[in-house]
Amino acid sequence: MNTPTLNKIKNDDFLEFGNSLLAFVKKENNDIHNNEMDVFAVYCGDGTLLATFESKESAIAAIIQSGLEFTNLH
């Protein structure tokens, strides 16, 4: 992997720097067949949805097992 030097990095590249290594969990309400339930969605640092889980602990474990770094947004 080529790491650009900071004095030559473009603005768009700077915004994406490290995003592919980070992941966060967001609690969401999922309505399946009129049966509401909370799910815990795992998102990549750039906001891409990766997966959903029934518990926050499972979501964080999946992040770590995937080699990503869990980050807390709060």
N, CA, C and O atoms as a GROMACS GRO file, in nm:
protein
  296
    1MET      N    1   0.084  -0.118   0.000
    1MET     CA    2   0.000   0.000   0.000
    1MET      C    3   0.088   0.124   0.000
    1MET      O    4   0.178   0.137   0.083
    2ASN      N    5   0.063   0.212  -0.091
    2ASN     CA    6   0.137   0.337  -0.097
    2ASN      C    7   0.069   0.439  -0.008
    2ASN      O    8  -0.048   0.471  -0.025
    3THR      N    9   0.144   0.490   0.088
    3THR     CA   10   0.090   0.592   0.177
    3THR      C   11   0.138   0.728   0.126
    3THR      O   12   0.258   0.754   0.123
    4PRO      N   13   0.045   0.815   0.087
    4PRO     CA   14   0.086   0.947   0.038
    4PRO      C   15   0.144   1.032   0.150
    4PRO      O   16   0.101   1.021   0.266
    5THR      N   17   0.238   1.115   0.117
    5THR     CA   18   0.292   1.205   0.217
    5THR      C   19   0.191   1.315   0.244
    5THR      O   20   0.116   1.355   0.154
    6LEU      N   21   0.189   1.363   0.366
    6LEU     CA   22   0.085   1.459   0.406
    6LEU      C   23   0.095   1.592   0.332
    6LEU      O   24  -0.008   1.657   0.311
    7ASN      N   25   0.212   1.633   0.292
    7ASN     CA   26   0.221   1.761   0.223
    7ASN      C   27   0.179   1.749   0.076
    7ASN      O   28   0.167   1.851   0.009
    8LYS      N   29   0.157   1.628   0.026
    8LYS     CA   30   0.116   1.610  -0.113
    8LYS      C   31  -0.022   1.547  -0.126
    8LYS      O   32  -0.066   1.517  -0.237
    9ILE      N   33  -0.090   1.527  -0.016
    9ILE     CA   34  -0.218   1.458  -0.020
    9ILE      C   35  -0.328   1.554  -0.068
    9ILE      O   36  -0.333   1.670  -0.028
   10LYS      N   37  -0.416   1.502  -0.154
   10LYS     CA   38  -0.527   1.583  -0.204
   10LYS      C   39  -0.640   1.583  -0.102
   10LYS      O   40  -0.647   1.494  -0.017
   11ASN      N   41  -0.727   1.682  -0.109
   11ASN     CA   42  -0.838   1.694  -0.015
   11ASN      C   43  -0.926   1.570  -0.014
   11ASN      O   44  -0.962   1.520   0.093
   12ASP      N   45  -0.962   1.518  -0.132
   12ASP     CA   46  -1.048   1.400  -0.139
   12ASP      C   47  -0.980   1.278  -0.080
   12ASP      O   48  -1.044   1.197  -0.013
   13ASP      N   49  -0.849   1.265  -0.104
   13ASP     CA   50  -0.774   1.153  -0.047
   13ASP      C   51  -0.768   1.164   0.105
   13ASP      O   52  -0.776   1.064   0.176
   14PHE      N   53  -0.754   1.286   0.155
   14PHE     CA   54  -0.748   1.307   0.299
   14PHE      C   55  -0.879   1.267   0.366
   14PHE      O   56  -0.879   1.210   0.475
   15LEU      N   57  -0.992   1.297   0.302
   15LEU     CA   58  -1.123   1.262   0.357
   15LEU      C   59  -1.141   1.111   0.368
   15LEU      O   60  -1.209   1.064   0.458
   16GLU      N   61  -1.080   1.036   0.277
   16GLU     CA   62  -1.093   0.890   0.276
   16GLU      C   63  -0.983   0.821   0.356
   16GLU      O   64  -0.988   0.699   0.372
   17PHE      N   65  -0.885   0.895   0.405
   17PHE     CA   66  -0.770   0.837   0.474
   17PHE      C   67  -0.815   0.761   0.599
   17PHE      O   68  -0.866   0.822   0.693
   18GLY      N   69  -0.798   0.629   0.600
   18GLY     CA   70  -0.833   0.546   0.714
   18GLY      C   71  -0.977   0.501   0.720
   18GLY      O   72  -1.010   0.419   0.806
   19ASN      N   73  -1.064   0.549   0.634
   19ASN     CA   74  -1.206   0.512   0.640
   19ASN      C   75  -1.229   0.364   0.619
   19ASN      O   76  -1.322   0.308   0.676
   20SER      N   77  -1.146   0.300   0.539
   20SER     CA   78  -1.169   0.159   0.509
   20SER      C   79  -1.129   0.069   0.626
   20SER      O   80  -1.158  -0.051   0.624
   21LEU      N   81  -1.064   0.124   0.726
   21LEU     CA   82  -1.020   0.044   0.840
   21LEU      C   83  -1.111   0.058   0.961
   21LEU      O   84  -1.103  -0.022   1.054
   22LEU      N   85  -1.197   0.158   0.961
   22LEU     CA   86  -1.283   0.186   1.075
   22LEU      C   87  -1.425   0.134   1.052
   22LEU      O   88  -1.472   0.128   0.938
   23ALA      N   89  -1.491   0.098   1.160
   23ALA     CA   90  -1.632   0.058   1.152
   23ALA      C   91  -1.702   0.102   1.280
   23ALA      O   92  -1.641   0.110   1.387
   24PHE      N   93  -1.831   0.129   1.268
   24PHE     CA   94  -1.909   0.170   1.385
   24PHE      C   95  -2.044   0.098   1.384
   24PHE      O   96  -2.087   0.045   1.282
   25VAL      N   97  -2.109   0.098   1.500
   25VAL     CA   98  -2.237   0.031   1.518
   25VAL      C   99  -2.345   0.136   1.544
   25VAL      O  100  -2.325   0.231   1.620
   26LYS      N  101  -2.458   0.118   1.478
   26LYS     CA  102  -2.571   0.210   1.496
   26LYS      C  103  -2.696   0.128   1.526
   26LYS      O  104  -2.730   0.035   1.452
   27LYS      N  105  -2.763   0.162   1.635
   27LYS     CA  106  -2.889   0.094   1.670
   27LYS      C  107  -3.000   0.149   1.581
   27LYS      O  108  -3.019   0.270   1.570
   28GLU      N  109  -3.072   0.057   1.517
   28GLU     CA  110  -3.180   0.096   1.426
   28GLU      C  111  -3.304   0.014   1.455
   28GLU      O  112  -3.297  -0.096   1.511
   29ASN      N  113  -3.417   0.067   1.417
   29ASN     CA  114  -3.544  -0.005   1.431
   29ASN      C  115  -3.577  -0.067   1.298
   29ASN      O  116  -3.581   0.001   1.196
   30ASN      N  117  -3.602  -0.198   1.297
   30ASN     CA  118  -3.632  -0.270   1.176
   30ASN      C  119  -3.775  -0.324   1.185
   30ASN      O  120  -3.811  -0.390   1.282
   31ASP      N  121  -3.854  -0.294   1.085
   31ASP     CA  122  -3.994  -0.339   1.082
   31ASP      C  123  -4.009  -0.448   0.977
   31ASP      O  124  -4.016  -0.419   0.857
   32ILE      N  125  -4.014  -0.573   1.022
   32ILE     CA  126  -4.030  -0.686   0.931
   32ILE      C  127  -4.168  -0.747   0.955
   32ILE      O  128  -4.196  -0.796   1.064
   33HIS      N  129  -4.252  -0.744   0.853
   33HIS     CA  130  -4.387  -0.802   0.860
   33HIS      C  131  -4.463  -0.752   0.983
   33HIS      O  132  -4.521  -0.831   1.057
   34ASN      N  133  -4.462  -0.622   1.003
   34ASN     CA  134  -4.531  -0.556   1.115
   34ASN      C  135  -4.481  -0.601   1.252
   34ASN      O  136  -4.552  -0.587   1.351
   35ASN      N  137  -4.361  -0.652   1.258
   35ASN     CA  138  -4.300  -0.693   1.384
   35ASN      C  139  -4.174  -0.608   1.405
   35ASN      O  140  -4.068  -0.638   1.350
   36GLU      N  141  -4.189  -0.502   1.484
   36GLU     CA  142  -4.077  -0.411   1.505
   36GLU      C  143  -3.975  -0.473   1.599
   36GLU      O  144  -4.010  -0.533   1.700
   37MET      N  145  -3.848  -0.458   1.564
   37MET     CA  146  -3.740  -0.505   1.650
   37MET      C  147  -3.617  -0.418   1.627
   37MET      O  148  -3.596  -0.365   1.518
   38ASP      N  149  -3.537  -0.404   1.731
   38ASP     CA  150  -3.413  -0.329   1.720
   38ASP      C  151  -3.305  -0.419   1.661
   38ASP      O  152  -3.294  -0.537   1.697
   39VAL      N  153  -3.226  -0.363   1.572
   39VAL     CA  154  -3.110  -0.432   1.517
   39VAL      C  155  -2.990  -0.339   1.532
   39VAL      O  156  -3.005  -0.218   1.549
   40PHE      N  157  -2.873  -0.396   1.526
   40PHE     CA  158  -2.750  -0.320   1.537
   40PHE      C  159  -2.675  -0.331   1.405
   40PHE      O  160  -2.621  -0.437   1.371
   41ALA      N  161  -2.672  -0.221   1.332
   41ALA     CA  162  -2.612  -0.217   1.200
   41ALA      C  163  -2.465  -0.181   1.210
   41ALA      O  164  -2.427  -0.092   1.286
   42VAL      N  165  -2.383  -0.250   1.133
   42VAL     CA  166  -2.239  -0.221   1.127
   42VAL      C  167  -2.213  -0.145   0.998
   42VAL      O  168  -2.249  -0.190   0.889
   43TYR      N  169  -2.150  -0.029   1.012
   43TYR     CA  170  -2.117   0.055   0.898
   43TYR      C  171  -1.966   0.073   0.889
   43TYR      O  172  -1.897   0.084   0.991
   44CYS      N  173  -1.915   0.077   0.767
   44CYS     CA  174  -1.775   0.111   0.743
   44CYS      C  175  -1.758   0.261   0.769
   44CYS      O  176  -1.857   0.335   0.775
   45GLY      N  177  -1.637   0.305   0.785
   45GLY     CA  178  -1.610   0.445   0.815
   45GLY      C  179  -1.665   0.542   0.713
   45GLY      O  180  -1.690   0.658   0.746
   46ASP      N  181  -1.684   0.496   0.589
   46ASP     CA  182  -1.739   0.586   0.487
   46ASP      C  183  -1.892   0.584   0.482
   46ASP      O  184  -1.951   0.651   0.397
   47GLY      N  185  -1.956   0.508   0.574
   47GLY     CA  186  -2.101   0.505   0.581
   47GLY      C  187  -2.166   0.389   0.508
   47GLY      O  188  -2.289   0.381   0.504
   48THR      N  189  -2.088   0.299   0.451
   48THR     CA  190  -2.142   0.184   0.381
   48THR      C  191  -2.192   0.080   0.481
   48THR      O  192  -2.118   0.040   0.572
   49LEU      N  193  -2.316   0.035   0.465
   49LEU     CA  194  -2.372  -0.069   0.551
   49LEU      C  195  -2.304  -0.201   0.520
   49LEU      O  196  -2.299  -0.243   0.405
   50LEU      N  197  -2.250  -0.266   0.624
   50LEU     CA  198  -2.182  -0.394   0.607
   50LEU      C  199  -2.269  -0.512   0.649
   50LEU      O  200  -2.272  -0.613   0.580
   51ALA      N  201  -2.340  -0.500   0.762
   51ALA     CA  202  -2.422  -0.611   0.813
   51ALA      C  203  -2.509  -0.562   0.926
   51ALA      O  204  -2.490  -0.451   0.976
   52THR      N  205  -2.606  -0.645   0.967
   52THR     CA  206  -2.688  -0.616   1.085
   52THR      C  207  -2.686  -0.737   1.178
   52THR      O  208  -2.673  -0.851   1.134
   53PHE      N  209  -2.701  -0.710   1.307
   53PHE     CA  210  -2.696  -0.813   1.410
   53PHE      C  211  -2.806  -0.788   1.512
   53PHE      O  212  -2.862  -0.679   1.521
   54GLU      N  213  -2.837  -0.893   1.588
   54GLU     CA  214  -2.941  -0.883   1.691
   54GLU      C  215  -2.891  -0.820   1.819
   54GLU      O  216  -2.971  -0.774   1.900
   55SER      N  217  -2.758  -0.817   1.840
   55SER     CA  218  -2.704  -0.756   1.961
   55SER      C  219  -2.583  -0.670   1.927
   55SER      O  220  -2.513  -0.693   1.828
   56LYS      N  221  -2.561  -0.570   2.012
   56LYS     CA  222  -2.446  -0.482   1.993
   56LYS      C  223  -2.316  -0.560   2.011
   56LYS      O  224  -2.218  -0.535   1.941
   57GLU      N  225  -2.315  -0.652   2.107
   57GLU     CA  226  -2.195  -0.731   2.133
   57GLU      C  227  -2.156  -0.814   2.011
   57GLU      O  228  -2.038  -0.825   1.978
   58SER      N  229  -2.254  -0.874   1.945
   58SER     CA  230  -2.228  -0.952   1.824
   58SER      C  231  -2.174  -0.864   1.711
   58SER      O  232  -2.085  -0.904   1.637
   59ALA      N  233  -2.229  -0.745   1.700
   59ALA     CA  234  -2.185  -0.652   1.596
   59ALA      C  235  -2.039  -0.611   1.619
   59ALA      O  236  -1.959  -0.609   1.525
   60ILE      N  237  -2.004  -0.580   1.742
   60ILE     CA  238  -1.866  -0.540   1.773
   60ILE      C  239  -1.772  -0.658   1.753
   60ILE      O  240  -1.661  -0.640   1.701
   61ALA      N  241  -1.813  -0.777   1.793
   61ALA     CA  242  -1.729  -0.896   1.773
   61ALA      C  243  -1.702  -0.920   1.625
   61ALA      O  244  -1.590  -0.955   1.587
   62ALA      N  245  -1.804  -0.901   1.541
   62ALA     CA  246  -1.786  -0.919   1.397
   62ALA      C  247  -1.689  -0.817   1.339
   62ALA      O  248  -1.610  -0.848   1.251
   63ILE      N  249  -1.695  -0.694   1.390
   63ILE     CA  250  -1.602  -0.591   1.345
   63ILE      C  251  -1.459  -0.633   1.375
   63ILE      O  252  -1.372  -0.628   1.288
   64ILE      N  253  -1.435  -0.675   1.497
   64ILE     CA  254  -1.300  -0.714   1.540
   64ILE      C  255  -1.252  -0.836   1.463
   64ILE      O  256  -1.138  -0.840   1.419
   65GLN      N  257  -1.339  -0.936   1.447
   65GLN     CA  258  -1.302  -1.058   1.375
   65GLN      C  259  -1.273  -1.032   1.228
   65GLN      O  260  -1.198  -1.107   1.165
   66SER      N  261  -1.331  -0.926   1.174
   66SER     CA  262  -1.308  -0.891   1.034
   66SER      C  263  -1.180  -0.811   1.013
   66SER      O  264  -1.144  -0.780   0.899
   67GLY      N  265  -1.112  -0.779   1.121
   67GLY     CA  266  -0.988  -0.703   1.108
   67GLY      C  267  -1.008  -0.554   1.099
   67GLY      O  268  -0.914  -0.480   1.068
   68LEU      N  269  -1.130  -0.508   1.127
   68LEU     CA  270  -1.157  -0.365   1.127
   68LEU      C  271  -1.139  -0.312   1.269
   68LEU      O  272  -1.135  -0.388   1.365
   69GLU      N  273  -1.129  -0.181   1.279
   69GLU     CA  274  -1.116  -0.118   1.410
   69GLU      C  275  -1.250  -0.057   1.450
   69GLU      O  276  -1.302   0.030   1.380
   70PHE      N  277  -1.305  -0.102   1.562
   70PHE     CA  278  -1.431  -0.048   1.612
   70PHE      C  279  -1.407   0.092   1.667
   70PHE      O  280  -1.312   0.115   1.743
   71THR      N  281  -1.491   0.184   1.627
   71THR     CA  282  -1.486   0.319   1.679
   71THR      C  283  -1.623   0.357   1.733
   71THR      O  284  -1.725   0.327   1.672
   72ASN      N  285  -1.624   0.424   1.847
   72ASN     CA  286  -1.748   0.468   1.910
   72ASN      C  287  -1.773   0.611   1.867
   72ASN      O  288  -1.685   0.696   1.878
   73LEU      N  289  -1.893   0.639   1.819
   73LEU     CA  290  -1.924   0.773   1.770
   73LEU      C  291  -1.974   0.866   1.878
   73LEU      O  292  -1.993   0.985   1.851
   74HIS      N  293  -1.994   0.817   1.998
   74HIS     CA  294  -2.046   0.902   2.106
   74HIS      C  295  -1.941   0.928   2.208
   74HIS      O  296  -1.965   0.997   2.306
   0.00000   0.00000   0.00000
